[in-house]
Amino acid sequence: MLLDYLPILILVILAALFAAGSVLLSSLLGPRRPNPEKLSPYECGVEPVGTARERVSVKFYLVAMLFIIFDMEIVFLYPWAVVFQQLRLFGLMAMGSFLLVLLVGYFYVWKKGGLEWD
């Protein structure tokens, strides 16, 4: 039984060795020419002003959570679409009720101003 998993174990070991070897070789053979631009914390060329510990608006987190919640419908819609022919009317009604609850939640958030970014 365990012998069936031997190719997977070999693949995992080879992947780990390749990743470790790539990092080791790049650190040993790679060029080391540090300059102030490369050492700055931002890559856009603008000098950082202030602290990185600034307070972030709660709106940002609210929009992020709403994105995750409404994005999760895709996770449920894809498997449903794959087996739609087998589920027939029951599957259609179940997904319809799920989408109805999701739509009610979406309109509630919209009316409350949760999607406003100002």
CYANA upper distance limits for C-alpha pairs under 8 A (distance plus 0.5 A):
  1 MET  CA      5 TYR  CA      8.13
  2 LEU  CA      6 LEU  CA      7.45
  5 TYR  CA      9 LEU  CA      6.85
  6 LEU  CA     10 ILE  CA      6.64
  7 PRO  CA     11 LEU  CA      6.62
  8 ILE  CA     12 VAL  CA      6.70
  9 LEU  CA     13 ILE  CA      6.68
 10 ILE  CA     14 LEU  CA      6.58
 11 LEU  CA     15 ALA  CA      6.57
 12 VAL  CA     16 ALA  CA      6.66
 13 ILE  CA     17 LEU  CA      6.62
 14 LEU  CA     18 PHE  CA      6.53
 15 ALA  CA     19 ALA  CA      6.64
 16 ALA  CA     20 ALA  CA      6.60
 17 LEU  CA     21 GLY  CA      6.32
 18 PHE  CA     22 SER  CA      6.49
 19 ALA  CA     23 VAL  CA      6.84
 20 ALA  CA     24 LEU  CA      6.59
 21 GLY  CA     25 LEU  CA      6.42
 22 SER  CA     26 SER  CA      6.55
 23 VAL  CA     27 SER  CA      6.68
 24 LEU  CA     28 LEU  CA      6.68
 25 LEU  CA     29 LEU  CA      6.27
 25 LEU  CA     30 GLY  CA      8.12
 26 SER  CA     30 GLY  CA      5.47
 34 PRO  CA     38 LYS  CA      6.75
 34 PRO  CA     39 LEU  CA      7.33
 35 ASN  CA     39 LEU  CA      6.76
 36 PRO  CA     40 SER  CA      6.58
 37 GLU  CA     43 GLU  CA      8.24
 37 GLU  CA     45 GLY  CA      7.84
 38 LYS  CA     43 GLU  CA      8.15
 40 SER  CA     47 GLU  CA      8.47
 41 PRO  CA     48 PRO  CA      8.15
 42 TYR  CA     46 VAL  CA      7.63
 42 TYR  CA     47 GLU  CA      8.11
 42 TYR  CA     48 PRO  CA      7.74
 56 VAL  CA     60 PHE  CA      7.66
 57 SER  CA     61 TYR  CA      7.98
 58 VAL  CA     62 LEU  CA      6.75
 59 LYS  CA     63 VAL  CA      6.59
 59 LYS  CA    114 GLY  CA      8.22
 59 LYS  CA    117 TRP  CA      7.71
 60 PHE  CA     64 ALA  CA      6.70
 61 TYR  CA     65 MET  CA      6.61
 62 LEU  CA     66 LEU  CA      6.64
 62 LEU  CA    114 GLY  CA      7.68
 63 VAL  CA     67 PHE  CA      6.54
 63 VAL  CA    114 GLY  CA      7.53
 63 VAL  CA    115 LEU  CA      7.02
 64 ALA  CA     68 ILE  CA      6.86
 65 MET  CA     69 ILE  CA      6.67
 66 LEU  CA     70 PHE  CA      6.54
 67 PHE  CA     71 ASP  CA      6.20
 68 ILE  CA     72 MET  CA      6.61
 69 ILE  CA     73 GLU  CA      7.99
 70 PHE  CA    102 LEU  CA      8.05
 70 PHE  CA    106 TYR  CA      8.43
 71 ASP  CA     75 VAL  CA      8.06
 72 MET  CA     76 PHE  CA      7.27
 73 GLU  CA     77 LEU  CA      6.45
 74 ILE  CA     78 TYR  CA      6.54
 75 VAL  CA     79 PRO  CA      7.89
 76 PHE  CA     80 TRP  CA      6.98
 77 LEU  CA     81 ALA  CA      6.54
 77 LEU  CA     95 MET  CA      8.40
 78 TYR  CA     82 VAL  CA      6.87
 79 PRO  CA     83 VAL  CA      7.00
 80 TRP  CA     84 PHE  CA      6.18
 80 TRP  CA     91 GLY  CA      8.12
 80 TRP  CA     95 MET  CA      8.27
 83 VAL  CA     87 LEU  CA      6.91
 84 PHE  CA     88 ARG  CA      6.76
 84 PHE  CA     91 GLY  CA      7.21
 84 PHE  CA     92 LEU  CA      8.12
 87 LEU  CA     91 GLY  CA      5.16
 87 LEU  CA     92 LEU  CA      7.91
 88 ARG  CA     92 LEU  CA      6.93
 89 LEU  CA     93 MET  CA      6.64
 90 PHE  CA     94 ALA  CA      6.62
 91 GLY  CA     95 MET  CA      6.56
 92 LEU  CA     96 GLY  CA      6.39
 93 MET  CA     97 SER  CA      6.63
 94 ALA  CA     98 PHE  CA      6.77
 95 MET  CA     99 LEU  CA      6.56
 96 GLY  CA    100 LEU  CA      6.54
 97 SER  CA    101 VAL  CA      6.74
 98 PHE  CA    102 LEU  CA      6.73
 99 LEU  CA    103 LEU  CA      6.41
100 LEU  CA    104 VAL  CA      6.64
101 VAL  CA    105 GLY  CA      6.74
102 LEU  CA    106 TYR  CA      6.63
103 LEU  CA    107 PHE  CA      6.70
104 VAL  CA    108 TYR  CA      6.61
105 GLY  CA    109 VAL  CA      6.70
106 TYR  CA    110 TRP  CA      6.62
107 PHE  CA    111 LYS  CA      6.54
108 TYR  CA    112 LYS  CA      6.67
109 VAL  CA    113 GLY  CA      6.75
109 VAL  CA    114 GLY  CA      5.67
109 VAL  CA    115 LEU  CA      7.39
110 TRP  CA    114 GLY  CA      6.37
110 TRP  CA    115 LEU  CA      6.39
